[in-house]
Amino acid sequence: MLRRLLHRRHYLLARRLAQAAVLLGFVVGPWFGLPVAHGTLASSRWFGAISLSDPLVVLQSVLAGHPLAHGALTGVVLVAAFYAVAGGRLFCGWVCPVNLVTDAAQGLRRRLGWRKASVLRIDKRLRYAVLGAVLLGSLLGGVIVWETINPINLIVRSLVFGLWLGGLIALLAIFLFDFLLLSNGWCGHICPVGVFYGQLGRASVVRVAADKRDACNSCGDCFNYCPEPQVISPALRGIGGHDVFIQEPDCLRCGRCIDVCEQQVFSFAVGHVTLRRDSRPSQDGPE
């Protein structure tokens, strides 16, 4: 029973460990004096040697006319290259602390049978409009617009500097919005960070594959657990001759479809080689 439970949460547990490790990296310095990471997810320096910069923040900074800080160019190249290869929204599923809150809201909605019931109806393309407004605002206003309200870095700053009230209010507001008003509302309909990273990683080599889609019994678990279920159908159903790889930029590479599928339809893939937990690497499935 325990083995089966862990198997259905394999990637979920891995993601939680990754998210916790990133947050701990930022707090062990101020809390315990260990020099692991300084800064926030917008701009940080790890182990006193590796600079990392959020490409969206740097782009806003350039548009606002701000000079790039020392190491920012190297940092943005490293981050952009990683997510371009690994898949941009991997940031949302494996790094972003807000994901912990939105996943909790979706999990509670599933338990209550609210998965498809939403008070609000918002076009998912609103994220693109928000992203455009952020970039235009930075250009015209000379400020890094999104960072003034970005809950991601507000949460990190709350942990690092002890500004608990602001972080708690942001977390509670996002949780209530996703839980009461719109499933996957913040990340899937409003936040410009995810859509920016999704476009950055459109051509990534790390993808999820429905390489055993012929084994699908239409139970619907993958759709129920996936935060962006619309990305599954083309690869799973072969719509329009689609191959077995999920290519849509909204895919978080979170692995929940792999975890929950009893038929083991899904796997991660690098290029055209699928990587299965239950067998040796195999070539991609039926076209």
C-alpha positions as CSV (number, residue, x, y, z in Angstrom):
1,M,0.0,0.0,0.0
2,L,2.8,2.4,1.0
3,R,4.8,1.6,-2.2
4,R,1.7,2.2,-4.4
5,L,1.0,5.5,-2.6
6,L,4.6,6.7,-3.1
7,H,4.5,5.5,-6.7
8,R,1.5,7.8,-7.4
9,R,3.3,10.7,-5.8
10,H,6.8,10.1,-7.1
11,Y,7.2,13.3,-9.0
12,L,5.0,15.3,-6.6
13,L,7.4,14.5,-3.8
14,A,10.4,15.3,-6.0
15,R,8.9,18.7,-6.8
16,R,8.2,19.5,-3.2
17,L,11.8,18.6,-2.3
18,A,13.1,20.8,-5.1
19,Q,10.9,23.7,-4.1
20,A,11.9,23.3,-0.4
21,A,15.6,23.2,-1.4
22,V,15.3,26.5,-3.3
23,L,13.5,28.2,-0.4
24,L,16.0,26.8,2.1
25,G,18.8,28.1,0.0
26,F,17.6,31.6,0.5
27,V,16.8,31.4,4.2
28,V,19.7,29.5,5.7
29,G,22.0,32.5,5.2
30,P,19.9,35.1,7.2
31,W,18.7,32.5,9.7
32,F,21.8,30.4,10.3
33,G,24.6,32.3,8.7
34,L,25.3,29.7,6.0
35,P,26.2,31.5,2.7
36,V,24.2,29.4,0.3
37,A,22.1,32.0,-1.7
38,H,21.8,35.8,-1.5
39,G,19.0,37.7,-3.1
40,T,15.6,36.4,-4.4
41,L,14.4,34.5,-7.4
42,A,14.6,37.8,-9.4
43,S,18.4,38.0,-8.9
44,S,20.5,35.8,-6.7
45,R,24.1,34.6,-6.1
46,W,24.6,31.0,-5.1
47,F,27.6,29.8,-3.0
48,G,29.3,33.1,-3.6
49,A,30.1,32.2,-7.2
50,I,27.1,31.5,-9.4
51,S,24.9,34.5,-10.4
52,L,21.4,33.8,-11.6
53,S,18.9,36.3,-13.0
54,D,15.3,36.0,-14.0
55,P,15.0,36.7,-17.7
56,L,11.7,38.5,-17.3
57,V,13.1,40.8,-14.7
58,V,16.1,41.6,-16.8
59,L,14.0,42.3,-19.8
60,Q,11.9,44.7,-17.8
61,S,15.0,46.3,-16.4
62,V,16.4,46.9,-19.9
63,L,13.1,48.3,-21.2
64,A,13.0,50.6,-18.1
65,G,16.5,51.9,-19.1
66,H,18.2,50.6,-16.0
67,P,21.9,49.5,-16.3
68,L,22.5,45.8,-15.8
69,A,24.0,44.9,-12.5
70,H,27.4,43.1,-12.4
71,G,26.9,39.5,-13.3
72,A,23.3,40.0,-14.5
73,L,24.1,39.2,-18.1
74,T,25.8,35.9,-17.2
75,G,23.0,35.1,-14.8
76,V,20.3,35.7,-17.3
77,V,22.1,33.6,-20.0
78,L,22.4,30.6,-17.6
79,V,18.8,30.7,-16.6
80,A,17.4,31.3,-20.1
81,A,19.5,28.5,-21.5
82,F,18.4,26.1,-18.9
83,Y,14.7,26.7,-19.3
84,A,15.0,26.8,-23.1
85,V,16.3,23.3,-22.9
86,A,14.4,21.9,-20.0
87,G,11.0,23.6,-20.7
88,G,10.1,27.0,-19.4
89,R,7.2,26.2,-17.2
90,L,9.3,23.7,-15.4
91,F,10.0,26.8,-13.3
92,C,6.3,26.9,-12.3
93,G,6.1,23.3,-11.3
94,W,9.5,22.7,-9.7
95,V,10.7,26.1,-8.4
96,C,8.0,28.6,-7.9
97,P,6.7,28.7,-4.3
98,V,3.3,29.9,-5.4
99,N,2.8,26.5,-6.9
100,L,2.6,25.0,-3.4
101,V,-0.5,27.2,-2.7
102,T,-2.2,26.7,-6.1
103,D,-1.7,22.9,-5.9
104,A,-3.3,23.0,-2.4
105,A,-6.3,24.9,-3.7
106,Q,-6.7,22.5,-6.6
107,G,-6.3,19.5,-4.3
108,L,-9.1,20.7,-2.0
109,R,-11.3,21.5,-4.9
110,R,-10.9,17.9,-6.2
111,R,-11.8,16.5,-2.7
112,L,-14.9,18.6,-2.7
113,G,-15.8,17.7,-6.3
114,W,-15.3,21.3,-7.5
115,R,-12.6,20.5,-10.1
116,K,-14.6,21.9,-13.0
117,A,-16.9,24.3,-11.2
118,S,-15.7,28.0,-11.3
119,V,-17.5,31.2,-10.4
120,L,-15.4,33.2,-12.8
121,R,-14.8,32.7,-16.5
122,I,-11.6,34.3,-17.7
123,D,-10.0,33.8,-21.1
124,K,-6.5,32.2,-20.6
125,R,-5.1,34.7,-23.1
126,L,-5.4,37.3,-20.4
127,R,-1.9,36.3,-19.3
128,Y,-0.5,37.5,-22.6
129,A,-2.3,40.8,-22.1
130,V,-0.8,41.1,-18.6
131,L,2.6,40.3,-19.9
132,G,2.3,42.9,-22.6
133,A,1.1,45.5,-20.1
134,V,4.0,44.7,-17.8
135,L,6.6,45.1,-20.5
136,L,4.9,48.3,-21.9
137,G,4.7,49.7,-18.4
138,S,8.4,49.1,-17.8
139,L,9.2,50.8,-21.0
140,L,7.0,53.9,-20.4
141,G,7.3,54.2,-16.7
142,G,11.0,53.5,-16.2
143,V,10.3,50.9,-13.5
144,I,10.4,47.1,-13.2
145,V,6.6,46.9,-13.1
146,W,6.0,43.3,-12.2
147,E,8.4,43.2,-9.3
148,T,6.4,45.7,-7.4
149,I,3.6,43.2,-7.0
150,N,5.1,39.9,-7.9
151,P,3.9,37.4,-5.2
152,I,6.7,35.0,-6.0
153,N,9.5,37.3,-4.8
154,L,7.2,38.8,-2.1
155,I,7.1,35.3,-0.5
156,V,10.9,34.8,-0.7
157,R,11.5,38.3,0.8
158,S,9.0,37.4,3.6
159,L,11.1,34.4,4.5
160,V,14.5,36.1,4.1
161,F,13.7,39.4,5.8
162,G,10.9,38.3,8.2
163,L,8.2,40.3,6.5
164,W,5.6,37.7,7.3
165,L,2.4,39.7,7.0
166,G,2.9,40.6,3.3
167,G,3.8,37.1,2.3
168,L,0.9,35.5,4.2
169,I,-1.6,38.0,2.7
170,A,-0.3,37.2,-0.8
171,L,-0.5,33.4,-0.2
172,L,-4.0,33.6,1.3
173,A,-5.3,35.8,-1.5
174,I,-4.0,33.4,-4.2
175,F,-5.3,30.4,-2.4
176,L,-8.8,31.9,-2.0
177,F,-8.9,33.0,-5.6
178,D,-8.0,29.6,-6.9
179,F,-10.2,27.7,-4.4
180,L,-13.3,29.8,-4.4
181,L,-13.4,31.6,-7.8
182,L,-11.4,29.9,-10.5
183,S,-9.5,26.6,-10.7
184,N,-5.8,27.3,-11.6
185,G,-6.9,30.9,-11.8
186,W,-3.7,32.7,-10.8
187,C,-1.1,30.6,-12.6
188,G,-3.2,29.6,-15.6
189,H,-5.1,32.8,-16.3
190,I,-3.3,35.8,-14.8
191,C,0.4,35.4,-13.9
192,P,2.7,36.6,-16.7
193,V,5.7,34.7,-15.4
194,G,4.4,31.3,-16.5
195,V,3.4,32.4,-20.0
196,F,6.8,34.1,-20.4
197,Y,8.7,31.0,-19.4
198,G,6.4,28.8,-21.5
199,Q,7.3,30.8,-24.6
200,L,11.0,30.7,-23.6
201,G,10.9,26.9,-23.5
202,R,8.7,26.2,-26.5
203,A,11.4,24.2,-28.3
204,S,12.7,22.4,-25.2
205,V,14.0,18.9,-25.5
206,V,12.6,17.7,-22.2
207,R,8.9,16.9,-22.6
208,V,6.2,14.5,-21.4
209,A,5.2,11.8,-23.8
210,A,2.1,9.6,-24.0
211,D,4.3,7.0,-25.5
212,K,1.9,4.1,-24.4
213,R,-1.3,5.9,-25.4
214,D,-2.7,2.7,-26.8
215,A,-2.9,1.4,-23.2
216,C,-5.2,4.4,-22.2
217,N,-8.5,3.2,-20.7
218,S,-10.0,6.7,-20.6
219,C,-10.2,6.8,-16.8
220,G,-9.6,10.6,-16.8
221,D,-7.1,10.7,-13.9
222,C,-4.5,12.6,-16.0
223,F,-7.1,15.3,-16.9
224,N,-8.3,15.5,-13.3
225,Y,-4.8,16.1,-11.8
226,C,-3.1,18.1,-14.5
227,P,-3.2,21.8,-13.8
228,E,-3.3,22.5,-17.5
229,P,-5.4,19.5,-18.8
230,Q,-5.9,21.0,-22.3
231,V,-2.3,20.1,-23.1
232,I,-2.9,16.4,-22.8
233,S,-5.5,15.6,-25.5
234,P,-3.4,16.2,-28.7
235,A,-0.7,13.8,-27.6
236,L,-3.0,11.3,-25.9
237,R,-5.6,11.1,-28.6
238,G,-3.4,11.7,-31.6
239,I,-5.6,14.6,-32.7
240,G,-4.8,15.7,-36.2
241,G,-2.0,13.2,-36.5
242,H,-0.2,14.6,-33.4
243,D,2.7,12.6,-32.2
244,V,3.0,11.3,-28.7
245,F,4.9,14.3,-27.2
246,I,3.1,17.1,-25.3
247,Q,4.4,20.1,-27.1
248,E,2.1,22.9,-25.8
249,P,4.0,25.6,-23.9
250,D,1.6,25.4,-21.0
251,C,2.9,22.0,-19.9
252,L,4.6,22.4,-16.5
253,R,6.6,19.1,-16.8
254,C,5.2,18.5,-13.3
255,G,4.8,14.7,-13.9
256,R,1.4,14.4,-12.2
257,C,0.0,12.6,-15.3
258,I,2.9,10.1,-15.0
259,D,2.3,9.6,-11.3
260,V,-1.5,9.1,-11.4
261,C,-1.8,7.0,-14.5
262,E,-2.4,3.3,-13.5
263,Q,-1.8,2.2,-17.1
264,Q,1.6,3.9,-17.2
265,V,0.7,5.7,-20.4
266,F,3.0,8.7,-19.8
267,S,6.7,9.2,-19.3
268,F,9.3,11.9,-19.5
269,A,11.3,12.2,-22.7
270,V,14.6,13.8,-23.7
271,G,14.5,14.5,-27.4
272,H,12.8,11.4,-28.9
273,V,13.9,9.0,-26.2
274,T,11.4,8.2,-23.4
275,L,12.7,7.7,-19.9
276,R,10.5,5.2,-18.0
277,R,10.7,4.6,-14.3
278,D,9.7,1.0,-14.7
279,S,12.0,0.0,-17.6
280,R,15.1,0.9,-19.5
281,P,15.0,4.0,-21.8
282,S,13.0,3.2,-24.9
283,Q,12.4,4.9,-28.2
284,D,9.3,7.1,-28.7
285,G,5.9,5.3,-29.0
286,P,3.5,5.1,-31.9
287,E,3.1,8.1,-34.2
